[in-house]
Amino acid sequence: MRQRSLDFLVWGAILAAMAAVGELGELGEPVIPSPHLLMPLACGMLAALNGLVRDHRPPAILSRGCQALLGVLIGSYLDTSALSEVVGEAAPLVTVTLATLVICQAAAWFMVRFNGMDRATATLGMTAGGSAAAIASAEDLGADGRQVAFMQYLRLVLIVVSTPMLLSWFLSAPRPAPGGAPAGTSWPLVSGPDQLHGLLVLAGIAVAGQITGRVLRLPSPATLGPMLMAALVTVTGLAHGFAPQGALRTVLFTTVGLEVGLRFSRRTVWRLRRILPATLLCTVIVSAACGTLAWVVSRFTRIPFADSYLATTPGGINAVLATASSMHADVPLVSSVQGLRLFAVALIAPVVIKLTLRVWTRRQRGPGPSA
């Protein structure tokens, strides 16, 4: 018990320091994308590469808690009121979103077929959107969290860097307003005005969701159970204002980023160089395909290309929403389509992994006696 308490104190101090480092990533120009994920991940990598740490795993309850809170956060994005406002315009974009998922699966097949990557890692790594959830659930699904993080963040950085430049280049989009997207205060812990009520609802959804996930035998139950529970509560209107925000969201992303970063040993980094060319190629192809589909939608509908491009960009929902706000795009449309895809990805990816692994196992065993 004493050792466990000491572990929590040590990890608490580490997370506080990493959260401060993440805050620094939001101060400079240009702003680092998802700094509370990328900065702790980079620090964890440096510590692991230099042999400064031995045990890279946080306490199990902390890891599971982060997965549950991620699930609640994703489920809270399924806002039916926002979707109903843009349902007429969002219909073709939802079709493009489904096509994006198919394209990502084709890219995952390429990584398996020509780069020797296992199916679970390829599927999670090439899935568009939900990078934090994909990384957090990698171990539960038998994937390599380090390779998943590498593939997800490579795509995230490329998209965040290229999106404003491409829109400005092709559309002569307005320059971002001074100060960029409005920065939220770090003091609130949940999105609603009543913090105590929101925290109680958040805890209830997280616990009930994990129990439900295990009872239903969902893949990655610590994430999918709370996600489905939060989506149900949000859609039915039973409760609002429970989504992690501010300092709680910072600690959540910091934990995920640091945990993954600490797994990057020298041997792991040496192995990752082998998948860099294929990952970069697939990322560029997926992004180009999504851009082409967005152009087709804008060509045959009244949706401006900037809105359709931002709504269908494969990943980086927070950075995309900030870009949409600074460029005066249709934020409700972008957030609705991006949130719907994030929810669908987090729900579908584990199921796809389980099904493909089952089919692959049957093929490896060969035909039965009846054949």
Disulfide bonds with the S-S distance in Angstrom:
none
